[in-house]
Amino acid sequence: MQSLFGENKRETPEAIKAEIQGEIPKWLHGTLIRNGPGMHKIGESIYNHWFDGLALLHSFTFQNGEVFYRSKYLQSDTYKKNIEANRIVVSEFGTMAYPDPCKNIFSKAFSYLTHVIPDFTDNCLINIIKYGENYYASSEVNYIRRIDPRTLETLEKVDQADYVPLNLATAHPHYDEHGNTYNIGTSIVEKGRTKYLIVKVPTVKPVPVTTTVLECRRTISSS
């Protein structure tokens, strides 16, 4: 596994034609988008867990029996901070980072005494979620990043906690036949106690210019 962790994947920002073994039906059209860890080593620091590597987006576009592939690293705040420092400075699922050891110790103590919930990484490396007509890279924290499904460019950062009171959410929501999205998340309340929320993000067509689909989400159950 260490050999895998130490091998960073190269981006393929411009679409290239894939070599095909066998035959792909000419009627198959569309783009498959995938997400996952692509960079496990930054400078001399290495992530400790498979789920920690920096997110690398992949797309496979099917057209007239051909396939075109491209990939780009998600330009998250986490990615930019780590690359600028040339080491891991943002903590992940299985890797603790210490940007400033003194600051880290005091901030931990402050968080414990005041019950402040620490901020999470926006390295959204697990899945791609569709809300309405938009696509988002996601992990299992409150942050998601909107992406352009055609170019894989990274767009705005969205804090789901701005719309529903959750701090963690699964990266694999479910969809019904109408296009509504359902997910389950955790809300960390006073003194570390947790509540579980089931959230519905409805399909809104058309979406008003001043409204996002996420603004229409609601909590349908909590415990």
C-alpha positions in Angstrom: 0.0 0.0 0.0 2.9 2.4 0.7 4.0 2.1 -2.9 0.5 3.2 -4.0 0.4 6.1 -1.5 3.8 7.4 -2.8 2.7 7.4 -6.4 0.9 10.5 -7.4 -1.3 10.4 -10.5 -0.9 12.8 -13.4 -3.7 15.0 -14.6 -5.0 14.7 -18.2 -6.6 18.1 -18.5 -7.3 17.9 -22.2 -9.5 15.1 -23.4 -7.7 12.2 -25.1 -9.1 9.4 -27.2 -9.0 6.1 -25.3 -7.9 2.8 -26.8 -10.8 0.4 -26.8 -10.8 -3.4 -26.6 -13.9 -4.8 -28.0 -16.8 -2.6 -29.3 -18.9 0.1 -27.7 -22.4 0.6 -29.1 -22.7 3.7 -31.2 -26.0 4.6 -29.5 -24.3 5.1 -26.2 -23.8 8.8 -25.6 -23.0 10.7 -22.5 -20.3 11.3 -19.8 -19.5 9.2 -16.8 -17.8 11.2 -14.0 -15.8 9.5 -11.3 -13.9 10.8 -8.2 -11.2 9.4 -6.0 -7.8 10.0 -4.3 -5.0 10.8 -6.8 -2.2 12.4 -4.7 -1.0 10.7 -1.6 2.4 12.4 -1.2 3.0 16.1 -0.9 6.7 17.1 -0.5 8.0 14.6 2.0 4.7 14.1 3.8 2.5 11.1 3.0 -1.1 10.5 3.9 -1.8 7.6 6.3 -5.1 6.4 4.8 -6.5 5.6 1.4 -9.4 7.9 2.0 -7.1 10.9 2.5 -5.5 11.5 -0.9 -6.2 14.7 -2.8 -9.3 14.4 -5.0 -8.7 13.6 -8.7 -11.8 13.9 -11.0 -12.1 11.6 -14.0 -14.5 11.8 -17.0 -15.3 9.3 -19.7 -17.2 10.7 -22.6 -19.0 8.2 -25.0 -19.7 9.3 -28.5 -20.3 7.4 -31.7 -18.5 4.3 -30.4 -15.5 6.2 -29.1 -14.4 7.2 -25.6 -12.6 10.3 -24.6 -10.9 10.6 -21.2 -9.8 13.6 -19.1 -8.8 14.1 -15.5 -8.2 17.1 -13.2 -7.4 17.6 -9.6 -10.1 19.2 -7.6 -8.9 22.7 -6.9 -10.1 22.7 -3.3 -8.9 25.1 -0.6 -7.2 22.0 0.9 -5.4 21.2 -2.3 -4.2 24.8 -2.7 -2.9 25.1 0.9 -1.1 21.8 0.7 0.5 22.5 -2.6 1.6 26.0 -1.5 3.2 24.6 1.7 4.6 21.6 -0.2 3.4 19.4 2.7 0.2 18.2 4.3 -1.2 21.1 6.3 -4.9 20.1 6.4 -6.1 17.1 8.5 -8.0 14.3 6.8 -9.9 11.2 7.8 -6.8 9.3 8.9 -4.1 11.9 8.8 -3.6 14.6 11.4 -1.8 17.7 10.1 -0.1 20.4 12.2 0.2 23.7 10.2 1.4 25.5 13.3 2.1 23.2 16.3 1.6 25.9 18.9 -1.5 27.2 17.3 -2.8 23.7 16.9 -2.5 22.8 20.6 -4.2 26.0 21.8 -6.9 25.8 19.2 -7.7 22.3 20.3 -7.9 23.3 23.9 -10.1 26.3 23.0 -12.4 24.1 21.0 -12.7 21.6 23.9 -13.4 24.3 26.5 -15.9 26.3 24.4 -17.4 23.3 22.5 -16.6 24.9 19.2 -16.9 22.5 16.3 -13.6 22.4 14.3 -13.7 23.2 10.6 -13.4 20.3 8.1 -11.4 19.7 4.9 -13.1 20.4 1.6 -11.1 17.7 -0.2 -14.2 16.1 -1.7 -12.8 12.9 -3.0 -15.5 10.3 -2.7 -18.4 10.8 -5.0 -20.2 13.0 -7.5 -23.7 14.2 -6.5 -26.3 15.8 -8.8 -28.6 18.4 -7.2 -31.0 19.8 -9.8 -28.9 20.5 -12.9 -25.7 21.0 -10.9 -22.9 18.5 -10.1 -20.9 18.5 -6.9 -17.8 16.6 -5.7 -18.5 15.3 -2.2 -17.1 13.5 0.8 -18.7 13.0 4.1 -18.4 16.5 5.7 -20.5 19.6 5.3 -18.5 21.0 2.3 -19.2 20.1 -1.3 -17.6 21.6 -4.4 -19.6 22.4 -7.6 -17.8 21.2 -10.8 -18.3 21.7 -14.5 -19.2 18.2 -15.8 -17.8 19.0 -19.2 -14.4 20.4 -18.4 -14.0 19.2 -14.8 -13.2 22.7 -13.7 -13.7 23.4 -10.0 -16.4 26.0 -9.2 -17.7 27.4 -5.9 -17.4 25.8 -2.5 -20.8 25.2 -0.8 -21.3 24.7 2.9 -24.4 22.5 3.4 -24.7 23.8 6.9 -25.9 27.1 5.4 -29.1 25.3 4.4 -29.6 22.5 7.0 -28.1 22.1 10.4 -25.6 19.3 9.7 -21.9 18.8 10.1 -21.5 15.4 8.4 -23.4 13.8 5.6 -23.0 10.6 3.6 -21.3 10.9 0.2 -23.8 8.5 -1.4 -27.4 9.9 -1.4 -30.3 8.2 -3.0 -32.6 9.5 -5.8 -36.3 8.8 -6.4 -38.1 8.5 -9.8 -38.8 12.3 -9.7 -35.2 13.3 -9.3 -35.5 14.2 -5.6 -32.4 13.5 -3.6 -32.3 12.0 -0.1 -29.4 11.9 2.3 -28.7 11.2 6.0 -26.4 13.4 8.1 -25.2 14.2 11.6 -25.7 17.4 13.5 -23.2 18.0 16.3 -25.0 19.9 19.0 -24.1 21.1 22.5 -21.2 19.3 24.2 -20.6 17.0 21.4 -24.0 15.3 21.4 -25.3 14.2 18.0 -28.6 14.3 16.1 -29.3 12.3 12.9 -31.1 14.1 10.1 -32.7 12.7 6.9 -32.7 15.5 4.3 -34.6 15.8 1.0 -33.3 18.0 -1.8 -36.3 18.4 -4.2 -36.0 18.8 -8.0 -36.9 22.4 -8.8 -37.5 23.1 -12.5 -37.0 25.8 -13.5 -34.8 27.1 -10.6 -35.4 30.9 -10.1 -32.3 33.0 -10.8 -32.1 34.1 -7.2 -32.6 30.6 -5.8 -30.4 27.5 -5.7 -31.7 23.9 -5.4 -29.9 23.7 -2.1 -31.9 26.5 -0.8 -35.0 24.4 -1.3 -33.7 21.4 0.8 -35.4 20.6 4.0 -35.1 18.2 6.9 -37.8 15.5 6.8 -36.7 13.6 9.9 -34.4 14.0 12.9 -33.5 12.0 16.0 
